[in-house]
Amino acid sequence: MKIRALAATAILLALSAPASAQDVADQAFVDEAAASGMFEVRSSELALEMAQDENVQSFARQMVQDHTAANERLKAVAQEEGLTVPGELPDTQASKRAELQDTGEAVDSTYLEMQVEAHEDAISLFRQCAEGCESEALRGFASETLPTLEQHHEHATSLAGTSTN
């Protein structure tokens, strides 16, 4: 009887280990996606205050709107899946935002460069989740969000090519 109980426990532990590792991967996606989304919103809010070019301001406004909505969807999906969403901007993104604040007259070009890079990173992250997250809900969220991220990347790249400062 003890051997059966031990064997059953060992099997259950073995079967739960991959799911546990996958939960860690799903949580890592949520952490990174939330950090990316928060950075998009906060850096874009700053750009709205500081940008000189009307096209850059319009882009920043769109980033605030789209990424606020995506952040809310991520939060809802994560909560449904029992995952936690960080509420604070990680130090790396906070320092990038501070760098943007300190750029002075070059804020438009600096903001656009940051947006191009941030969207490249986000596209890669969301593609990985769309193909590999354990949670079907997270895979769906990532797949649904990817086209918007790709549009943002194209728009930021285009604006960066025409920015005068």
TORPA-980882 format. One line per 8 residues: their letters; for each residue x, y, z of N, C-alpha, C, O, CB. Coordinates in nm, 3 decimals. Glycine has a CB too. Layout:
<recs>
A	X:Y:Z:X:Y:Z:X:Y:Z:X:Y:Z:X:Y:Z  ...
</recs>
This chain:
<recs>
MKIRALAA	0.082:-0.119:0.000:0.000:0.000:0.000:0.087:0.126:0.000:0.060:0.220:-0.074:-0.093:0.000:0.120  0.190:0.126:0.084:0.278:0.242:0.089:0.349:0.262:-0.045:0.369:0.374:-0.089:0.381:0.226:0.202  0.386:0.151:-0.108:0.456:0.161:-0.236:0.363:0.222:-0.341:0.406:0.306:-0.420:0.505:0.022:-0.282  0.236:0.180:-0.342:0.139:0.236:-0.436:0.120:0.386:-0.412:0.116:0.465:-0.506:0.004:0.163:-0.425  0.110:0.423:-0.287:0.091:0.565:-0.254:0.213:0.646:-0.298:0.199:0.755:-0.354:0.067:0.583:-0.102  0.332:0.591:-0.272:0.453:0.660:-0.315:0.462:0.668:-0.467:0.500:0.771:-0.523:0.577:0.590:-0.259  0.426:0.559:-0.535:0.430:0.558:-0.681:0.329:0.658:-0.737:0.359:0.730:-0.832:0.400:0.416:-0.735  0.210:0.662:-0.680:0.108:0.756:-0.725:0.154:0.900:-0.703:0.134:0.987:-0.789:-0.026:0.731:-0.653
TAILLALS	0.214:0.924:-0.590:0.265:1.059:-0.561:0.375:1.096:-0.660:0.378:1.209:-0.710:0.318:1.066:-0.416  0.465:1.003:-0.687:0.574:1.029:-0.781:0.519:1.058:-0.921:0.569:1.148:-0.989:0.671:0.910:-0.786  0.419:0.983:-0.963:0.358:1.006:-1.095:0.291:1.142:-1.100:0.305:1.216:-1.197:0.257:0.896:-1.128  0.217:1.175:-0.995:0.151:1.306:-0.992:0.252:1.419:-0.995:0.232:1.519:-1.065:0.063:1.318:-0.867  0.359:1.405:-0.921:0.463:1.508:-0.923:0.528:1.519:-1.060:0.554:1.629:-1.109:0.569:1.478:-0.817  0.554:1.406:-1.123:0.615:1.407:-1.255:0.523:1.471:-1.358:0.567:1.548:-1.444:0.651:1.265:-1.299  0.395:1.441:-1.349:0.300:1.498:-1.443:0.278:1.647:-1.420:0.253:1.722:-1.514:0.168:1.425:-1.434  0.287:1.689:-1.295:0.262:1.830:-1.266:0.384:1.917:-1.292:0.371:2.039:-1.305:0.218:1.846:-1.123
APASAQDV	0.502:1.859:-1.300:0.624:1.939:-1.320:0.622:2.017:-1.451:0.652:2.136:-1.449:0.746:1.849:-1.316  0.589:1.955:-1.565:0.586:2.035:-1.688:0.482:2.146:-1.683:0.507:2.257:-1.731:0.559:1.945:-1.807  0.368:2.118:-1.625:0.265:2.222:-1.615:0.315:2.336:-1.528:0.291:2.453:-1.557:0.133:2.164:-1.558  0.385:2.301:-1.421:0.437:2.403:-1.332:0.542:2.488:-1.404:0.543:2.610:-1.390:0.498:2.339:-1.206  0.629:2.424:-1.480:0.728:2.498:-1.557:0.660:2.586:-1.661:0.702:2.699:-1.686:0.828:2.402:-1.624  0.554:2.533:-1.721:0.482:2.611:-1.821:0.410:2.728:-1.756:0.402:2.836:-1.815:0.382:2.523:-1.896  0.356:2.708:-1.635:0.294:2.819:-1.563:0.396:2.931:-1.540:0.363:3.049:-1.548:0.235:2.771:-1.429  0.519:2.891:-1.512:0.625:2.990:-1.492:0.648:3.066:-1.622:0.666:3.187:-1.620:0.757:2.921:-1.444
ADQAFVDE	0.648:2.995:-1.735:0.666:3.061:-1.865:0.550:3.155:-1.895:0.571:3.266:-1.945:0.680:2.956:-1.978  0.427:3.112:-1.866:0.311:3.198:-1.887:0.319:3.321:-1.798:0.286:3.432:-1.841:0.181:3.121:-1.861  0.361:3.303:-1.673:0.374:3.417:-1.582:0.483:3.511:-1.632:0.469:3.633:-1.621:0.407:3.368:-1.438  0.590:3.456:-1.686:0.697:3.540:-1.741:0.645:3.624:-1.857:0.680:3.741:-1.870:0.817:3.453:-1.787  0.561:3.563:-1.942:0.501:3.641:-2.051:0.417:3.755:-1.995:0.427:3.868:-2.041:0.414:3.551:-2.141  0.334:3.725:-1.896:0.248:3.829:-1.836:0.335:3.940:-1.778:0.305:4.058:-1.798:0.158:3.768:-1.725  0.442:3.904:-1.708:0.531:4.004:-1.649:0.592:4.094:-1.758:0.592:4.217:-1.745:0.643:3.936:-1.569  0.643:4.031:-1.863:0.710:4.108:-1.969:0.610:4.190:-2.051:0.637:4.304:-2.086:0.788:4.015:-2.061
AAASGMFE	0.494:4.131:-2.080:0.392:4.203:-2.157:0.339:4.322:-2.078:0.315:4.429:-2.134:0.276:4.108:-2.196  0.320:4.303:-1.948:0.272:4.413:-1.864:0.376:4.525:-1.858:0.341:4.643:-1.867:0.239:4.363:-1.722  0.502:4.488:-1.841:0.609:4.589:-1.837:0.615:4.665:-1.969:0.629:4.787:-1.970:0.746:4.523:-1.807  0.606:4.592:-2.078:0.608:4.656:-2.210:0.491:4.751:-2.226:0.507:4.864:-2.272:0.607:4.549:-2.320  0.372:4.704:-2.189:0.253:4.787:-2.201:0.258:4.911:-2.114:0.220:5.020:-2.157:0.131:4.708:-2.167  0.306:4.895:-1.991:0.317:5.011:-1.902:0.417:5.112:-1.958:0.394:5.233:-1.952:0.360:4.967:-1.760  0.528:5.062:-2.012:0.627:5.152:-2.071:0.567:5.228:-2.188:0.587:5.348:-2.202:0.751:5.075:-2.116  0.494:5.157:-2.273:0.432:5.223:-2.389:0.341:5.337:-2.344:0.346:5.447:-2.399:0.351:5.121:-2.472
VRSSELAL	0.259:5.311:-2.244:0.165:5.413:-2.197:0.240:5.529:-2.133:0.215:5.645:-2.166:0.064:5.352:-2.096  0.330:5.499:-2.041:0.396:5.607:-1.966:0.491:5.690:-2.053:0.498:5.812:-2.039:0.474:5.549:-1.849  0.563:5.624:-2.142:0.651:5.701:-2.231:0.569:5.783:-2.329:0.608:5.894:-2.366:0.747:5.607:-2.307  0.455:5.730:-2.372:0.369:5.803:-2.465:0.300:5.920:-2.397:0.280:6.025:-2.458:0.266:5.710:-2.527  0.263:5.903:-2.271:0.205:6.016:-2.197:0.308:6.129:-2.185:0.274:6.247:-2.198:0.159:5.971:-2.055  0.432:6.091:-2.161:0.538:6.191:-2.153:0.560:6.258:-2.289:0.578:6.379:-2.296:0.669:6.126:-2.104  0.557:6.179:-2.394:0.573:6.235:-2.529:0.459:6.331:-2.562:0.481:6.431:-2.630:0.579:6.122:-2.633  0.340:6.302:-2.514:0.227:6.393:-2.536:0.255:6.530:-2.476:0.217:6.633:-2.533:0.099:6.336:-2.477
EMAQDENV	0.321:6.532:-2.363:0.354:6.658:-2.297:0.470:6.730:-2.365:0.473:6.853:-2.370:0.388:6.632:-2.150  0.566:6.654:-2.417:0.691:6.714:-2.461:0.711:6.721:-2.612:0.787:6.805:-2.660:0.803:6.639:-2.402  0.646:6.634:-2.687:0.671:6.627:-2.832:0.634:6.758:-2.901:0.539:6.827:-2.861:0.592:6.512:-2.895  0.709:6.790:-3.003:0.687:6.914:-3.077:0.611:6.889:-3.207:0.534:6.974:-3.251:0.819:6.982:-3.107  0.631:6.775:-3.268:0.568:6.742:-3.396:0.426:6.689:-3.372:0.405:6.602:-3.288:0.653:6.638:-3.472  0.331:6.743:-3.446:0.191:6.702:-3.431:0.171:6.554:-3.465:0.088:6.488:-3.403:0.100:6.787:-3.519  0.246:6.502:-3.563:0.235:6.361:-3.599:0.284:6.271:-3.485:0.227:6.165:-3.460:0.314:6.332:-3.727  0.387:6.314:-3.418:0.440:6.238:-3.304:0.338:6.243:-3.190:0.315:6.141:-3.124:0.577:6.295:-3.257
QSFARQMV	0.279:6.358:-3.166:0.176:6.369:-3.062:0.056:6.280:-3.094:0.003:6.213:-3.005:0.130:6.516:-3.048  0.015:6.277:-3.219:-0.097:6.192:-3.260:-0.064:6.045:-3.239:-0.147:5.968:-3.190:-0.133:6.218:-3.407  0.058:6.007:-3.276:0.103:5.869:-3.256:0.105:5.836:-3.107:0.059:5.729:-3.067:0.243:5.849:-3.317  0.157:5.925:-3.026:0.163:5.902:-2.881:0.023:5.885:-2.823:0.000:5.800:-2.737:0.236:6.019:-2.811  -0.070:5.966:-2.870:-0.209:5.955:-2.823:-0.265:5.817:-2.857:-0.332:5.754:-2.775:-0.297:6.067:-2.888  -0.237:5.769:-2.979:-0.283:5.637:-3.021:-0.218:5.528:-2.936:-0.284:5.429:-2.901:-0.252:5.614:-3.170  -0.091:5.545:-2.902:-0.021:5.446:-2.819:-0.086:5.438:-2.680:-0.106:5.329:-2.627:0.128:5.481:-2.806  -0.117:5.553:-2.622:-0.182:5.554:-2.491:-0.315:5.480:-2.499:-0.345:5.395:-2.415:-0.204:5.699:-2.440
QDHTAANE	-0.393:5.511:-2.599:-0.525:5.449:-2.614:-0.514:5.297:-2.636:-0.577:5.219:-2.566:-0.602:5.513:-2.730  -0.435:5.257:-2.734:-0.426:5.115:-2.769:-0.361:5.032:-2.659:-0.407:4.923:-2.628:-0.348:5.098:-2.897  -0.254:5.084:-2.600:-0.184:5.006:-2.498:-0.258:5.005:-2.364:-0.246:4.909:-2.288:-0.043:5.060:-2.478  -0.333:5.108:-2.335:-0.418:5.105:-2.215:-0.522:4.994:-2.230:-0.546:4.918:-2.137:-0.486:5.243:-2.190  -0.584:4.987:-2.347:-0.683:4.882:-2.373:-0.618:4.743:-2.367:-0.675:4.651:-2.308:-0.750:4.903:-2.510  -0.501:4.728:-2.428:-0.432:4.598:-2.426:-0.391:4.560:-2.284:-0.401:4.444:-2.246:-0.308:4.602:-2.517  -0.347:4.657:-2.206:-0.309:4.630:-2.067:-0.429:4.581:-1.987:-0.416:4.491:-1.905:-0.250:4.757:-2.002  -0.545:4.640:-2.010:-0.667:4.596:-1.941:-0.705:4.455:-1.982:-0.745:4.374:-1.898:-0.783:4.693:-1.970
RLKAVAQE	-0.694:4.423:-2.111:-0.725:4.287:-2.158:-0.626:4.187:-2.098:-0.666:4.078:-2.055:-0.721:4.280:-2.313  -0.498:4.224:-2.095:-0.398:4.135:-2.035:-0.431:4.109:-1.889:-0.424:3.995:-1.843:-0.257:4.196:-2.047  -0.466:4.213:-1.818:-0.499:4.199:-1.676:-0.617:4.103:-1.657:-0.613:4.017:-1.569:-0.533:4.337:-1.615  -0.720:4.116:-1.739:-0.837:4.029:-1.728:-0.802:3.884:-1.759:-0.843:3.793:-1.687:-0.948:4.078:-1.822  -0.726:3.862:-1.866:-0.688:3.726:-1.904:-0.599:3.665:-1.796:-0.618:3.550:-1.758:-0.615:3.725:-2.040  -0.503:3.740:-1.748:-0.412:3.690:-1.645:-0.488:3.651:-1.519:-0.462:3.546:-1.460:-0.305:3.794:-1.611  -0.582:3.734:-1.478:-0.660:3.703:-1.358:-0.743:3.577:-1.378:-0.754:3.495:-1.287:-0.752:3.820:-1.323  -0.800:3.560:-1.497:-0.876:3.437:-1.527:-0.787:3.313:-1.516:-0.833:3.206:-1.477:-0.938:3.445:-1.667
EGLTVPGE	-0.661:3.330:-1.552:-0.567:3.218:-1.551:-0.495:3.201:-1.417:-0.412:3.112:-1.402:-0.465:3.236:-1.660  -0.527:3.286:-1.320:-0.465:3.278:-1.189:-0.322:3.333:-1.187:-0.243:3.296:-1.100:-0.464:3.136:-1.143  -0.290:3.420:-1.280:-0.157:3.479:-1.288:-0.164:3.623:-1.238:-0.269:3.687:-1.243:-0.102:3.474:-1.432  -0.052:3.673:-1.189:-0.051:3.809:-1.135:0.011:3.905:-1.235:0.102:3.871:-1.310:0.028:3.813:-1.001  -0.042:4.026:-1.235:0.008:4.131:-1.323:0.082:4.233:-1.238:0.025:4.289:-1.144:-0.108:4.199:-1.404  0.209:4.258:-1.269:0.283:4.357:-1.190:0.221:4.496:-1.207:0.169:4.530:-1.313:0.432:4.360:-1.232  0.229:4.575:-1.102:0.169:4.707:-1.106:0.269:4.819:-1.122:0.231:4.935:-1.140:0.092:4.729:-0.983  0.396:4.787:-1.116:0.501:4.889:-1.123:0.586:4.869:-1.248:0.608:4.757:-1.293:0.590:4.886:-0.997
LPDTQASK	0.632:4.978:-1.302:0.722:4.975:-1.416:0.859:4.927:-1.368:0.916:4.984:-1.275:0.733:5.117:-1.483  0.914:4.821:-1.431:1.047:4.773:-1.390:1.154:4.881:-1.409:1.136:4.975:-1.487:1.085:4.648:-1.471  1.262:4.868:-1.336:1.369:4.968:-1.338:1.422:4.997:-1.478:1.451:5.112:-1.511:1.483:4.922:-1.250  1.436:4.892:-1.561:1.492:4.915:-1.695:1.402:5.008:-1.777:1.451:5.098:-1.844:1.510:4.781:-1.769  1.271:4.984:-1.772:1.180:5.071:-1.846:1.168:5.208:-1.781:1.155:5.309:-1.850:1.042:5.007:-1.856  1.173:5.213:-1.650:1.166:5.342:-1.580:1.286:5.429:-1.617:1.273:5.550:-1.632:1.160:5.321:-1.426  1.403:5.366:-1.632:1.522:5.445:-1.669:1.512:5.493:-1.814:1.559:5.602:-1.845:1.650:5.361:-1.650  1.451:5.413:-1.902:1.430:5.458:-2.040:1.335:5.577:-2.043:1.355:5.672:-2.119:1.375:5.343:-2.126
RAELQDTG	1.231:5.571:-1.962:1.136:5.682:-1.956:1.207:5.808:-1.905:1.184:5.917:-1.956:1.015:5.647:-1.864  1.291:5.792:-1.804:1.367:5.906:-1.751:1.462:5.961:-1.857:1.480:6.083:-1.868:1.447:5.864:-1.625  1.521:5.873:-1.935:1.608:5.915:-2.045:1.530:6.000:-2.145:1.579:6.102:-2.194:1.671:5.792:-2.116  1.409:5.958:-2.175:1.323:6.034:-2.266:1.295:6.173:-2.210:1.296:6.272:-2.283:1.191:5.959:-2.292  1.269:6.178:-2.082:1.238:6.305:-2.017:1.356:6.402:-2.024:1.337:6.524:-2.026:1.198:6.282:-1.871  1.476:6.348:-2.028:1.597:6.431:-2.027:1.650:6.466:-2.166:1.757:6.526:-2.177:1.705:6.361:-1.950  1.578:6.430:-2.272:1.631:6.451:-2.407:1.614:6.593:-2.459:1.679:6.630:-2.556:1.565:6.357:-2.502  1.530:6.671:-2.397:1.512:6.810:-2.441:1.449:6.818:-2.578:1.345:6.758:-2.603:1.644:6.882:-2.441
EAVDSTYL	1.513:6.894:-2.667:1.456:6.918:-2.799:1.453:6.794:-2.887:1.377:6.790:-2.984:1.533:7.026:-2.869  1.533:6.695:-2.857:1.537:6.572:-2.938:1.432:6.471:-2.894:1.442:6.353:-2.930:1.675:6.510:-2.930  1.333:6.515:-2.818:1.236:6.422:-2.763:1.160:6.346:-2.871:1.135:6.227:-2.855:1.137:6.497:-2.675  1.125:6.411:-2.980:1.048:6.342:-3.085:1.126:6.223:-3.140:1.074:6.111:-3.145:1.014:6.440:-3.199  1.249:6.247:-3.183:1.328:6.139:-3.243:1.363:6.031:-3.140:1.361:5.913:-3.172:1.455:6.194:-3.306  1.394:6.072:-3.019:1.426:5.974:-2.914:1.305:5.888:-2.883:1.316:5.765:-2.872:1.474:6.045:-2.786  1.189:5.950:-2.869:1.065:5.876:-2.843:1.038:5.776:-2.955:1.006:5.660:-2.928:0.945:5.974:-2.828  1.050:5.820:-3.079:1.021:5.730:-3.191:1.120:5.614:-3.197:1.081:5.501:-3.224:1.024:5.807:-3.322
EMQVEAHE	1.248:5.641:-3.171:1.348:5.534:-3.167:1.312:5.433:-3.058:1.321:5.312:-3.079:1.489:5.591:-3.142  1.271:5.482:-2.942:1.232:5.394:-2.833:1.109:5.312:-2.872:1.100:5.194:-2.838:1.203:5.475:-2.705  1.016:5.372:-2.942:0.895:5.302:-2.982:0.925:5.192:-3.083:0.868:5.083:-3.076:0.794:5.401:-3.040  1.013:5.221:-3.178:1.051:5.119:-3.276:1.111:5.000:-3.203:1.072:4.886:-3.227:1.152:5.177:-3.380  1.207:5.025:-3.115:1.273:4.917:-3.040:1.175:4.844:-2.949:1.175:4.721:-2.944:1.389:4.973:-2.958  1.092:4.917:-2.878:0.996:4.855:-2.786:0.897:4.767:-2.862:0.860:4.660:-2.814:0.921:4.962:-2.706  0.855:4.811:-2.979:0.760:4.731:-3.055:0.826:4.609:-3.119:0.762:4.505:-3.134:0.694:4.816:-3.163  0.952:4.620:-3.157:1.024:4.502:-3.205:1.029:4.396:-3.095:1.004:4.278:-3.120:1.168:4.540:-3.251
DAISLFRQ	1.062:4.439:-2.974:1.068:4.347:-2.860:0.931:4.288:-2.830:0.918:4.168:-2.806:1.123:4.418:-2.736  0.829:4.372:-2.833:0.693:4.326:-2.802:0.644:4.227:-2.907:0.582:4.126:-2.873:0.596:4.445:-2.793  0.671:4.253:-3.033:0.629:4.162:-3.140:0.692:4.025:-3.119:0.625:3.923:-3.131:0.667:4.218:-3.280  0.821:4.023:-3.089:0.890:3.896:-3.063:0.828:3.823:-2.944:0.802:3.703:-2.951:1.039:3.921:-3.038  0.805:3.895:-2.836:0.746:3.837:-2.715:0.607:3.781:-2.743:0.577:3.668:-2.704:0.738:3.942:-2.604  0.523:3.857:-2.811:0.386:3.815:-2.836:0.381:3.699:-2.935:0.294:3.612:-2.924:0.304:3.932:-2.888  0.472:3.695:-3.032:0.478:3.580:-3.125:0.513:3.453:-3.048:0.454:3.348:-3.071:0.582:3.606:-3.237  0.610:3.465:-2.958:0.650:3.348:-2.879:0.532:3.295:-2.799:0.511:3.174:-2.792:0.766:3.382:-2.785
CAEGCESE	0.455:3.384:-2.739:0.340:3.340:-2.660:0.231:3.284:-2.750:0.169:3.183:-2.716:0.286:3.456:-2.576  0.205:3.348:-2.863:0.101:3.301:-2.954:0.128:3.158:-2.998:0.035:3.081:-3.024:0.091:3.393:-3.077  0.255:3.122:-3.006:0.294:2.988:-3.049:0.322:2.894:-2.933:0.313:2.772:-2.950:0.415:2.997:-3.136  0.355:2.947:-2.815:0.404:2.857:-2.712:0.348:2.869:-2.572:0.382:2.787:-2.487:0.542:2.873:-2.703  0.265:2.968:-2.544:0.208:2.976:-2.409:0.119:2.856:-2.383:0.048:2.809:-2.473:0.129:3.108:-2.390  0.121:2.807:-2.263:0.036:2.695:-2.225:-0.110:2.738:-2.223:-0.198:2.664:-2.269:0.077:2.640:-2.087  -0.136:2.853:-2.171:-0.273:2.903:-2.158:-0.331:2.939:-2.294:-0.276:3.021:-2.367:-0.276:3.025:-2.065  -0.442:2.877:-2.326:-0.511:2.908:-2.451:-0.556:3.054:-2.453:-0.552:3.120:-2.557:-0.633:2.815:-2.470
ALRGFASE	-0.598:3.104:-2.338:-0.643:3.243:-2.330:-0.528:3.339:-2.357:-0.546:3.440:-2.425:-0.705:3.272:-2.191  -0.409:3.310:-2.304:-0.292:3.395:-2.331:-0.250:3.386:-2.477:-0.214:3.486:-2.538:-0.175:3.355:-2.239  -0.255:3.265:-2.533:-0.222:3.250:-2.676:-0.317:3.333:-2.760:-0.275:3.400:-2.855:-0.227:3.101:-2.719  -0.446:3.329:-2.726:-0.545:3.407:-2.799:-0.520:3.556:-2.786:-0.527:3.630:-2.884:-0.684:3.374:-2.751  -0.492:3.601:-2.664:-0.463:3.742:-2.641:-0.342:3.786:-2.723:-0.345:3.890:-2.788:-0.438:3.768:-2.490  -0.236:3.706:-2.720:-0.115:3.740:-2.794:-0.143:3.746:-2.944:-0.098:3.839:-3.012:-0.003:3.639:-2.764  -0.215:3.649:-2.995:-0.248:3.646:-3.138:-0.333:3.765:-3.179:-0.311:3.823:-3.286:-0.320:3.517:-3.173  -0.429:3.800:-3.096:-0.517:3.913:-3.127:-0.444:4.046:-3.120:-0.478:4.139:-3.193:-0.636:3.915:-3.031
TLPTLEQH	-0.344:4.056:-3.035:-0.272:4.182:-3.014:-0.161:4.204:-3.117:-0.125:4.318:-3.145:-0.214:4.185:-2.875  -0.108:4.096:-3.172:0.005:4.107:-3.266:-0.019:4.202:-3.383:0.069:4.284:-3.411:0.037:3.971:-3.320  -0.132:4.196:-3.453:-0.149:4.289:-3.566:-0.141:4.436:-3.526:-0.088:4.518:-3.601:-0.283:4.263:-3.633  -0.193:4.469:-3.409:-0.186:4.608:-3.362:-0.041:4.646:-3.334:0.002:4.756:-3.369:-0.272:4.627:-3.235  0.034:4.557:-3.271:0.175:4.585:-3.243:0.253:4.604:-3.373:0.339:4.691:-3.383:0.238:4.470:-3.161  0.222:4.522:-3.473:0.290:4.533:-3.602:0.256:4.666:-3.670:0.343:4.728:-3.731:0.252:4.416:-3.693  0.131:4.709:-3.659:0.092:4.839:-3.714:0.167:4.952:-3.643:0.217:5.045:-3.706:-0.061:4.860:-3.701  0.174:4.942:-3.511:0.245:5.044:-3.434:0.391:5.051:-3.478:0.447:5.159:-3.495:0.236:5.013:-3.283
HEHATSLA	0.453:4.935:-3.496:0.593:4.930:-3.537:0.611:4.998:-3.673:0.702:5.078:-3.690:0.643:4.784:-3.543  0.525:4.965:-3.768:0.533:5.027:-3.900:0.517:5.179:-3.891:0.591:5.254:-3.954:0.426:4.968:-3.994  0.419:5.222:-3.812:0.392:5.365:-3.799:0.511:5.436:-3.733:0.554:5.541:-3.780:0.264:5.389:-3.716  0.564:5.379:-3.626:0.679:5.439:-3.557:0.800:5.445:-3.649:0.873:5.545:-3.652:0.713:5.360:-3.429  0.823:5.339:-3.725:0.936:5.335:-3.818:0.921:5.443:-3.925:1.017:5.512:-3.959:0.947:5.196:-3.884  0.800:5.456:-3.976:0.773:5.559:-4.077:0.795:5.699:-4.021:0.860:5.782:-4.084:0.629:5.546:-4.129  0.741:5.724:-3.903:0.759:5.856:-3.840:0.905:5.883:-3.807:0.952:5.996:-3.822:0.674:5.866:-3.713  0.976:5.781:-3.763:1.118:5.799:-3.728:1.199:5.838:-3.852:1.297:5.911:-3.841:1.176:5.670:-3.667
GTSTN	1.156:5.790:-3.967:1.225:5.825:-4.092:1.200:5.967:-4.137:1.276:6.021:-4.217:1.184:5.731:-4.200  1.093:6.028:-4.086:1.059:6.165:-4.128:1.078:6.267:-4.017:1.059:6.387:-4.038:0.916:6.170:-4.176  1.117:6.220:-3.897:1.133:6.312:-3.783:1.249:6.408:-3.809:1.355:6.369:-3.858:1.158:6.233:-3.653  1.226:6.534:-3.774:1.327:6.636:-3.800:1.414:6.667:-3.680:1.514:6.739:-3.694:1.261:6.761:-3.846  1.381:6.616:-3.562:1.468:6.649:-3.448:1.522:6.525:-3.384:1.597:6.534:-3.287:1.395:6.730:-3.345
</recs>
